[in-house]
């Protein structure tokens, strides 16, 4: 073409992969190289998984990390997040916490089955048919025995998997192995001025959805939400001072770190991160999940015998985290179900009020509360929300709530005749569809207001006695 007459008109000769959006699938030799001469960066969830795993998975993870010890590096932000989260019951007592959640779900299933059968018996008027009712009673008894048997199995497994000694740092078996492994391999914190600038930059990047970490700004305070970006800034600085490519090991499942798996195309780092690291430090970014790290280490490193069940265990933890990504803030079906079930046992009137509010679009009036709770007309509702606070604190202590859920029952004040009396109660908008789906029967009519009704945009809600 024109180049024949003008050889000088040729381009500089880019290849097909010389593009910011291009991605070259990592080869076995890439991971082998980074294991031998790169920097292996551990995210917080890698360390916290050591508490959440069973004994064999924990043993295999430590074996792999020990083999890679000379290549390991941990950003100071990871250390900060590790100590902030380590004491949560959902971390140190992961297995007992999950066992409690499952037991509550089984109890709910038992009650739902009983209620459904009772309604059916009443609807078809079988009370007089003794033969049928006896068979039903036998069936419900068998169901109860089966559920009790499942609970025994679950509790026994949780007891076997329990990690003892974590209450004190000097007796914590995870810390005992982590301390020598990571000695001298943890980065310095950012100076105060750099830290402040990084938090501001994280907010600006989040506004433009530049990875990593912009998803966290949708649910967290700016300083907490900036955590992923603070880690990234520290990683960029360290990579610039070292030689060799970077392998980030993370269980983070959010799209502000990964291009998700698509059919037979594996998940991969966001292209923006690859480009930013290459431009900043001149090295390549690779990313693996904790499960993938164990799998590649088993294949590439000598002297390792990684159990396949350990890989599966870590992958299941990651899948559970994927399902619970929204649980970091706000109510979820699971957390709200646990909360209401606890209320039903200890404060049944409050559970009824919350469910009635959901059935009525989020608000329940004063008269309905009196009716549901069986209160005399002259009783004031001062302190009515106190049990909500009590149960929330207890579930937070058990690791069943994050502590960032919105308060579940707000008092609405402002009766025209009694301004200091509650006109009713409102639940958060986010809780309404979950409660409707979980606790309100399809077709059940909303309870109409019996008093003044929903004040709408009137007096602001108050978290009485919270």
N, C-alpha and C positions, 0 to 999 in steps of 0.2 A: 504494500500500500504506500502511503506517503513516506514511510520510514525508509523505503528503498532509495528515494531521492534525497532524504534528509536524515541520515543516521543519527544526527545529534538530537533529533526530536523524540527519541525514545524516553520512556519513563525510567524511574530509578529501579524498577524491577521488583515490586512488592509480590509476595506470594499469597496464596489463597487464605492462609491463616493470619496474615498481617492486617488485622482489623480488630478494633476494640471489642466488637460484638462476637468475634470468633471464639470457638472453644475446641480445644484439642483434648479428646478423651485421654485421661492419664493411663500410662502403661505400667506394667509391673516394674519395669526398670526405673520409672519415675519415683515410685514409692521406695524402691530399693535404695535409690540415691539419697532421698531425703532422710531415710532411716540411718544412713551412714554419715551424711555430712550436712544435713539441713537442721532447721530449728523446729522442734515439735512443741506447739503451744497448746496448753490444756485450758479448756473453758471450765467455768465453775461447776457445771452439771457433771463433768467427768469426775470431779472430786466428791461431789455430793452423792453420786450414784454408788459410791463405795459403802455408804450407809444403807442405801435402799436395795442393794443386791443381796442375793443369798451367799452363803459362805464360799461355795465353789466359784461363783462369778467374781467375788471379791478377790479370792486367791489368784485366779487367772489374770485379772486386771493388774494386780500388783506385780505379778510375774512379768507381764509385758512391759509395764512402766519401768521396772528395774532393768530390763534388758536395754531399754532406750534411755536410761538415766542421763547419759552424757549429752543427749540431744534435747532434753526437756527444758522448757522455760514457761513460767507462769506469770502473766501480767499482774501487777499489784491490784488492779481492779478485781481480778478473780479472787485474790486473797480476801479483799474486803467483803465481797459477796459471799464467799465461803463462810466466813465467821458470822455474817449477818443471818445466814440461813441454817447453819449447822444445828442450832439449838431448837429449831422447830420440831415439834413432835412428829410431824409428817415426814421429816427427814430421819431423825435418830430412831424413831419408833415407827418406821414405815410399815412394817409387816403387821403390827398390832393395830395401827390406824386403819389399814385396808381391811383387816379382819372385822373391825367394828363397823365399818361402812357396809360391808357385805352382810353382816348379821342384821343390821337395820333394814337393809333391802329385803332380806328374807322374812323378817318380821312383818314388813309392810305387805309382802306377797301373801303371807298367811292371813292377815287381817282382810286383805282385799278378796281373797277366796271365800272366807267366811261370810263377808258382807254380800258378795255376789250371790252365793247360794241361798242365804237368808232371804234376799229380795226375791229370788226366783220362787222359793217355797211360798212366800206370801202372795206373789203375783198369780200363781196358778192354784193357790188355796189347797196346798197339800198337807196342811197341819193335821187333818183328820186321818191321813193315810199312814198309819203307824209303820207299815212295812217299808215304804219308801223313805220315810224320815229316819228309820233305823239304819238303812243302807247309807244314807247321806251322812249320818253321824259317824259311821264306820269309815267312810271315805275321808272325811275331814280329820278324823283321828290319825288315819294312815298318813295324810299329808303333813300333819303336825309332827309326827314321828320322823318322817323323811327330812323335814326342815331341821329338826333338832339334830338329826344325824349329820347333816351337812355342816351345821354350825360347829359340831364337835370336831369334824375333820379340819375345818378352816382354822379353828382356834388352836388345834394341836400343831398344824403346820406353821402358824404364826409364832407359836412358842419355840418351835425348832429353829426357825429363821431369825429369831430375836437376837439383836446384837447387844450384849451386856457390857456394862462398864462405861457407857458413853456420857453419863451425867457429870463425871469428873474428867478433866483433861488428862490427868496423870494415869487414869485407868482406861482411857479410850483406845481400843485396839487399832482403829483407823488412824488416829493421830500418831500412834506409836510407830506405824509403818510409813506414814506420810512425812514425818519430820526429817528423818535421815535421807529419804528419797529426794526431797525438794530443797534440802539445805544448800544455800548459795545459788539457787535456780529460780528465785523470785525477783521480779523487777522492782524498781524504785517507784514510789508514788510520784505523780506529777507535781511540780511546784505549784503553789497556790494560784499564781497568776495564770499559768498554763491550764490548770484545772478549770478555773472560771471561764477562760476563753473556750475551752473544749465543750463545756456545758452549753454555752451560748451557740457554738457552732453546731452542736448536736440538734438544738432546737431549729436552727435555720435549715439544716439538712433535712430534718423531719418534715418541715413545711413543704419541701420540694421532693419528698420521698426518695432521698438519696440514702442507700444503705451504708452501714448497718444500723438497726435499732429504731427506725422510724415508727414501727408498729407499736412500740412501747409508749410512745407519746400520746397514743389514743386512750390510754388507760391509767397512766402513772403520772406522778408529779415530775416536773422537768429534771430534777437532780437524779431521781431514781430511774427515769426513762433514759437518761444519758448513759447508763451503765455500759451498754454494748459499744457505744461510740468511744467511751473512755478506754475500754479494752482495746479497741481498734487503734486508737492513737498511740497507746503504749506499744502495741505490736509493731506499728510502722516505725517507731523510733528504734526499737530493738533490732528489727530487720535491717535497718540502715547501718547499724554498727556491727553486724555479723556478715559472714559469708554463707551462701547456700540458700536454697529455697525454703519456704515456710509451709508447714503442715499444721493447720488448725484442727484440733479434735474437739468437736462440740456436739452436744445433743440438742441444741437449739433447733426447733422445727419451723421457725417463722420464715416467711417469704422475704424478709429483709436481710437474710443471710444466704438463702438458697434459691436457685431455680429448681422448682419441685420436679420430682420424677414424673415423666410423661410417657406412659406405656412402657416400651422397652428402652427408653432413654433414661439413664440414671440421673439422679439429682446432682447438681453441680453448684459451685460457688457463683454468686451473682457476678456478672461480668464487670460491673462497676468496681467491685472489690479487687478483682484480678488486675484491672487496669491501674487502680490507685496504688496498689502495692508495687507493681512493676515500675510505675513512674517515680515513686518515692524512694524505692530501695533497689530497683533493678533486679528483682528476684520474682520467682513464680509462686503463686498461691495455690495450695491444694487443701482440700477439706475432707475429713472423714468423720463419721459418727463413731461413738465409743465401740459399738458392735463391729463396725468395719475395721477399726484399728486392730481389734483382737484377731479378726479373720486374716488381715494382711500380715500381721506379726507372726501368726502361726505358719504362714506360707514362706515368709522371707527370713525369719530369724531362727538360728539354730538353738537347739536345747529347750524348745518350748513345746508343751503339750496342752493346748487350749481345748477345753471341752466345748463341743458344739452347743451344748445347752447354755453355756455362758454367753455365747454370741446371741442365741435366741432370747435369753433373759434380758440382755441390754437392749435388744431391738424391741422387746415388748414394753420395756420402760419408756422408750422413746415414743412408741405408738400411743401409750397412755398419756404421755405429755402432750402429744399432738392433739388428742381428744380433749385435753383439759387446758389448752392454751388460753381460753377465755376465763379460766378459773382464777387467774392471778388477781383480777379485780372483778367486781360484780357477782351477781348470783348466777348459779348454774342449776340445771335440773338436779344434779347430785347434791350440791350443797344445800339447796333450798329444801329438797326432800328430807335430808338428814335433820335440818333445823325444825321443820314442821313435825316430824315424827317425835323428836324430843319434846316439843311443846305438847303434843297429844298425850304423852305419858304423864308429864308433870303439870302442865297448865292447859288442860283441854279447852277451857273457855277461850283462851287467847288463840289457840289453833283454829277454833271455829270462826272467830272474828276475822282472822287473816284470810281464811278461805272464802268467807262471805264477802269480804272486800274485793277479792279477785273476781268473784261471780258478779259483782256490781260495778265492774270497771275500775276498781282500785280504791273505792271509798265505801266505808260502812258508817251509817249514822248512829247517833247515840241510842235511839230507841232499839235498834237492832242489837247493839252490844248488850243492853240490859236484858233483852229477850234471850239471847244466846247464852249469856252468863248466869241468868237467873237472879239478877240483882234486884233488890227493892228499889222503888222509884226515887227514894230520897238519898240514895248512895251517890257520892261524888266519884268521879273516875280519876281523881288525882293518883298518880303512881301506877296507873294501869299498864304502862309500857315497861315498868321496871323488870318484870320477868323476861321480857325480850332481851334486855341488856344482860341479864344474868346468864341466860342460855347461850347468848353469843360469846360472852367471855369464856365460858366453860368449853365450848366447842373450839374456840381459838386455841386454848391451852392444850387441847387434845390434838391439834393439828387438822381438825376437820373443817375449819374455816380459815381463810387467809388473814382476816382482820381488816380487809379493805372492802368488804361488802357494805352496801348502803344499809343504814338502819331500817329495820323492816316495818315498823309501825309508828307513824308520826301522829301526834295529837293535833287536832284542828280545834282551835278556840274561837269564841266570838258569837255566842248566842245573843240575840238582841236583848233578851231579858236578863241573862246571866252571863256577862262577858268573860268571867273567869272560869266558866264551865266548858267542858269539851262538847263540841257539837258532833264530833265523830272522829274517825281515824282514817288515815290514808296510807297505802302501801306504795313502794316505789314502782314506777311504770314498768321497769325492766322485769319485775317479779310477776306481774299480772299474767302474761301469756304462759309462763312456766307453771304457775299455780293452776291456771285453767286446764292446762294439758294434763297435769299430774293428779290433781285432787278434785276437780269439779267434773261431775258427770256430764257427758254430752247431752245437750237438750235441756239441762237444768236451767230454769229461769233465773235471771238475776234477781236478787232480793231488792224490792223497791224500797226507797227511803221511807222510814216511818216518822221521821221528825222533820228537821229543817232541810235535810237533803245535803248534797255535796256543795260546799261553799265556793267551789270553783276557784276563782282568782281572789278570793277574800283573804282573811288573815293567814299569814304564813304558818306552816307546820312547825311544831316544836318537839324536840326529842326529850319529852318529859322524863326526869329522873334517870336519864341514861347514864 
